[in-house]
Amino acid sequence: MAESVTSNIREPQPAPAKEARFSELAIAELEEIASHYPERKAACLPGLWIAQREYDGYLPPAAIQEVADRLGLSYSEVEGVATFYTMYNLRKRGRHHLEVCTCLTCAVKGAYEVVHKLEKELGVHVGGTTSDGEFTLSEAECLDFCGAATVMQVGDKYFTQLTPDNVKQVIDELRKSPDYTPAKLADSIVKTLLPGASETGGGSYSVEDLKNPAGPML
Amino acid sequence: MAIRNLLFEHREVAGIEEMDVYEKLGGYEGLRRAVTLERQAVIDDVKTSGLRGRGGAGFPTWIKWNGIPKNTDKPHYLICNADEGEPGTYKDRELMLKTPHLLVEGMAIAGYACLGTAGYIYIRGEYVEPAWQIRKAIDQAYKKGYLGKNIMGIEGFNYDLYVHMGAGSYECGEESALMSSLMGERGNPRLKAPHAPLPVHEGVWKSPTLVNNVETYCAAAWILKNGGAEYAKLGTERSKGTKIISVSGHIAKPANYEVEMGTPLLDLLKAAGGVTGGKLKAVIPGGSSVPIMTADKLDKINLDYESCAASGTMLGSGGFMVFNDTTDIVLLMKRTSEFYMHESCGKCTPCREGTRWLFKILDRITSGGGREGDIELLLDICSQIDGRSYCGLGDAAAWPIVGAIKAFREEFEYWIEHKRSPIGDHAVPPTPVVVNPLLTLTPA
């Protein structure tokens, strides 16, 4: 049960197994991003985003180890970063991670009612994941779209002006939709970091595109 | 009318995020004009405009720009702070989403004036949509030759612009923590002047670094296009130009409003359609970090740095939150302290421990366990945090509590004495329902 309260903290774990799950494209992306900074260490945050995508939406110790290896950092350095930022998932999340903003404006505009409605609807407490693995429910600190309170982030999308009445509709929609997974969020973030990525219109690109300065990527 | 759209001039134009539409409406003219001037003349123009940092502190922008060394012994880095996280503020989101080229242009101008090597736009991880617009704008600007090598045909004006995404940390909106985060570390703040060199001398990677807010860079683009003197015509004597105010809460038309500095606060309230759901009770004019103001004091406040300071609050980042009379200030402060407890990075003991104590005591009071002397205890803890940490997060956690006790002391006393809300059962924000974690919920 403690699990549901401190959902982003995990038990101490043994040294991770060496695993290399980065695809050729992911390695090319990491190298491109690392070239933006005078030091490779600066690519730590982007590297963790790539890892979160490659490791299916969360960062097991093996993912942290792989980022450390590829950037020439120690495991503890990268783990220190991964545990500091709330958007890096240290545990596996549901296919949709519902993060409801309950900060000031949202709270006075009824965010807690939305949260309670979601708890009832999904049958989990805040911090929990439904048994079918579809949804993880969390409270978030200010998502900074206060004018559209109550706001909920799911993957890379904001759902706005939620009320206890319309939130069921959002859940039903999400059940059917393949998008907005934690891995998709990481993928969208990685794309914003790559020069020329907008030329593909958010679509796919190849290792050659990344390396070729005359290609669709600048 | 007080609304004065400079940065938001074209926000309703369809396709303004695209290069051709933006250029047709006078886009990149600021950069064109800037490169015809000497670098110092650009900085002087910003000085003439009287522009002050729009991120919250209101530090004169030109002093930062002028502080960057005039030689390039070391590379110069420019950072745009787009890690907007202050509860109540969402202006940078709209600026990046609707007019991304304005920011790119502003950063290119700053890159020219400050001999920049590279610029980084540090965007909070949640802002994927705005970041994607910035990505598009940067790619288009490279194609047009507004970024890259020998920009606008000027030999040696090489300047790259990159996007850097955060990963969920309010603390990284603080200048020195943001620099730590950009360098791939935990977002902890660093020692500041006079104990350490200023960022303009030694910032990221021990190189001169300029850090400005999104709105500041956007305003610089406008200033270079229209001239600093034109900008200085607006506003008050010491607060020039316009400020974007994000209005939210119990208000009829929540949105971003760009107002001339010095606009009476009540005018903005009127323009936003007035309070909803009850009578006006209080306003937080500048984001959750600034002291709350009671309704009867609002007629004396104008929206500029000096007037807000004279009334005991701050203009801050412009997160303007309106509360009606169903709002319970003690519960509101409990939620505020919970935010700071969650976001304190943990580096400095007064802030790390103090924010937890503030929350625990407010939680005790609002759970019906308030004790006599709790108010004094809160004030004491606040005074122990204020000014005793590396960065301003600790101060920002203490000020709203002190402000609320000053303005609404009777509500705190009522809670402690009667163990319930002075507003009644329908107070907002509601006390979260305490659920027994051992109780299993069944899906509806």
HADDOCK unambig.tbl for C-alpha pairs under 7 A between the chains (distance, minus, plus):
assign (segid A and resid 41 and name CA) (segid B and resid 183 and name CA) 6.59 0.50 0.50
assign (segid A and resid 41 and name CA) (segid B and resid 184 and name CA) 5.53 0.50 0.50
assign (segid A and resid 42 and name CA) (segid B and resid 182 and name CA) 6.16 0.50 0.50
assign (segid A and resid 42 and name CA) (segid B and resid 183 and name CA) 4.24 0.50 0.50
assign (segid A and resid 42 and name CA) (segid B and resid 184 and name CA) 4.04 0.50 0.50
assign (segid A and resid 43 and name CA) (segid B and resid 184 and name CA) 6.19 0.50 0.50
assign (segid A and resid 44 and name CA) (segid B and resid 184 and name CA) 4.96 0.50 0.50
assign (segid A and resid 45 and name CA) (segid B and resid 184 and name CA) 5.90 0.50 0.50
assign (segid A and resid 80 and name CA) (segid B and resid 186 and name CA) 6.70 0.50 0.50
assign (segid A and resid 81 and name CA) (segid B and resid 185 and name CA) 5.94 0.50 0.50
assign (segid A and resid 81 and name CA) (segid B and resid 186 and name CA) 4.97 0.50 0.50
assign (segid A and resid 84 and name CA) (segid B and resid 186 and name CA) 6.09 0.50 0.50
assign (segid A and resid 85 and name CA) (segid B and resid 167 and name CA) 5.46 0.50 0.50
assign (segid A and resid 85 and name CA) (segid B and resid 168 and name CA) 5.34 0.50 0.50
assign (segid A and resid 85 and name CA) (segid B and resid 169 and name CA) 5.84 0.50 0.50
assign (segid A and resid 86 and name CA) (segid B and resid 167 and name CA) 6.57 0.50 0.50
assign (segid A and resid 86 and name CA) (segid B and resid 168 and name CA) 5.10 0.50 0.50
assign (segid A and resid 86 and name CA) (segid B and resid 169 and name CA) 6.76 0.50 0.50
assign (segid A and resid 87 and name CA) (segid B and resid 167 and name CA) 5.08 0.50 0.50
assign (segid A and resid 87 and name CA) (segid B and resid 168 and name CA) 5.22 0.50 0.50
assign (segid A and resid 88 and name CA) (segid B and resid 167 and name CA) 6.79 0.50 0.50
assign (segid A and resid 103 and name CA) (segid B and resid 335 and name CA) 6.93 0.50 0.50
assign (segid A and resid 104 and name CA) (segid B and resid 87 and name CA) 6.70 0.50 0.50
assign (segid A and resid 104 and name CA) (segid B and resid 332 and name CA) 6.96 0.50 0.50
assign (segid A and resid 104 and name CA) (segid B and resid 335 and name CA) 6.67 0.50 0.50
assign (segid A and resid 104 and name CA) (segid B and resid 336 and name CA) 6.72 0.50 0.50
assign (segid A and resid 105 and name CA) (segid B and resid 88 and name CA) 6.77 0.50 0.50
assign (segid A and resid 105 and name CA) (segid B and resid 248 and name CA) 6.73 0.50 0.50
assign (segid A and resid 105 and name CA) (segid B and resid 249 and name CA) 5.26 0.50 0.50
assign (segid A and resid 107 and name CA) (segid B and resid 429 and name CA) 5.20 0.50 0.50
assign (segid A and resid 108 and name CA) (segid B and resid 428 and name CA) 5.06 0.50 0.50
assign (segid A and resid 108 and name CA) (segid B and resid 429 and name CA) 4.43 0.50 0.50
assign (segid A and resid 109 and name CA) (segid B and resid 249 and name CA) 6.91 0.50 0.50
assign (segid A and resid 112 and name CA) (segid B and resid 432 and name CA) 6.77 0.50 0.50
assign (segid A and resid 120 and name CA) (segid B and resid 441 and name CA) 6.86 0.50 0.50
assign (segid A and resid 120 and name CA) (segid B and resid 443 and name CA) 5.90 0.50 0.50
assign (segid A and resid 120 and name CA) (segid B and resid 444 and name CA) 6.04 0.50 0.50
assign (segid A and resid 121 and name CA) (segid B and resid 443 and name CA) 5.44 0.50 0.50
assign (segid A and resid 121 and name CA) (segid B and resid 444 and name CA) 5.14 0.50 0.50
assign (segid A and resid 122 and name CA) (segid B and resid 443 and name CA) 5.29 0.50 0.50
assign (segid A and resid 123 and name CA) (segid B and resid 441 and name CA) 4.90 0.50 0.50
assign (segid A and resid 123 and name CA) (segid B and resid 442 and name CA) 4.92 0.50 0.50
assign (segid A and resid 123 and name CA) (segid B and resid 443 and name CA) 4.12 0.50 0.50
assign (segid A and resid 124 and name CA) (segid B and resid 441 and name CA) 6.26 0.50 0.50
assign (segid A and resid 141 and name CA) (segid B and resid 339 and name CA) 6.55 0.50 0.50
assign (segid A and resid 142 and name CA) (segid B and resid 85 and name CA) 6.63 0.50 0.50
assign (segid A and resid 142 and name CA) (segid B and resid 87 and name CA) 5.48 0.50 0.50
assign (segid A and resid 144 and name CA) (segid B and resid 85 and name CA) 6.16 0.50 0.50
assign (segid A and resid 144 and name CA) (segid B and resid 87 and name CA) 6.28 0.50 0.50
assign (segid A and resid 144 and name CA) (segid B and resid 88 and name CA) 6.64 0.50 0.50
assign (segid A and resid 144 and name CA) (segid B and resid 89 and name CA) 6.06 0.50 0.50
assign (segid A and resid 144 and name CA) (segid B and resid 90 and name CA) 5.25 0.50 0.50
assign (segid A and resid 145 and name CA) (segid B and resid 90 and name CA) 5.49 0.50 0.50
assign (segid A and resid 146 and name CA) (segid B and resid 88 and name CA) 5.65 0.50 0.50
assign (segid A and resid 146 and name CA) (segid B and resid 90 and name CA) 6.79 0.50 0.50
assign (segid A and resid 146 and name CA) (segid B and resid 248 and name CA) 5.82 0.50 0.50
assign (segid A and resid 147 and name CA) (segid B and resid 247 and name CA) 6.59 0.50 0.50
assign (segid A and resid 147 and name CA) (segid B and resid 248 and name CA) 4.82 0.50 0.50
assign (segid A and resid 147 and name CA) (segid B and resid 254 and name CA) 4.97 0.50 0.50
assign (segid A and resid 147 and name CA) (segid B and resid 255 and name CA) 5.68 0.50 0.50
assign (segid A and resid 156 and name CA) (segid B and resid 128 and name CA) 6.03 0.50 0.50
assign (segid A and resid 189 and name CA) (segid B and resid 128 and name CA) 6.36 0.50 0.50
assign (segid A and resid 192 and name CA) (segid B and resid 131 and name CA) 6.29 0.50 0.50
assign (segid A and resid 192 and name CA) (segid B and resid 132 and name CA) 5.55 0.50 0.50
assign (segid A and resid 192 and name CA) (segid B and resid 135 and name CA) 5.64 0.50 0.50
assign (segid A and resid 192 and name CA) (segid B and resid 163 and name CA) 6.90 0.50 0.50
assign (segid A and resid 193 and name CA) (segid B and resid 163 and name CA) 5.35 0.50 0.50
assign (segid A and resid 193 and name CA) (segid B and resid 164 and name CA) 6.36 0.50 0.50
assign (segid A and resid 195 and name CA) (segid B and resid 139 and name CA) 6.53 0.50 0.50
assign (segid A and resid 196 and name CA) (segid B and resid 139 and name CA) 5.45 0.50 0.50
assign (segid A and resid 198 and name CA) (segid B and resid 135 and name CA) 6.45 0.50 0.50
assign (segid A and resid 198 and name CA) (segid B and resid 136 and name CA) 5.22 0.50 0.50
assign (segid A and resid 198 and name CA) (segid B and resid 139 and name CA) 6.94 0.50 0.50
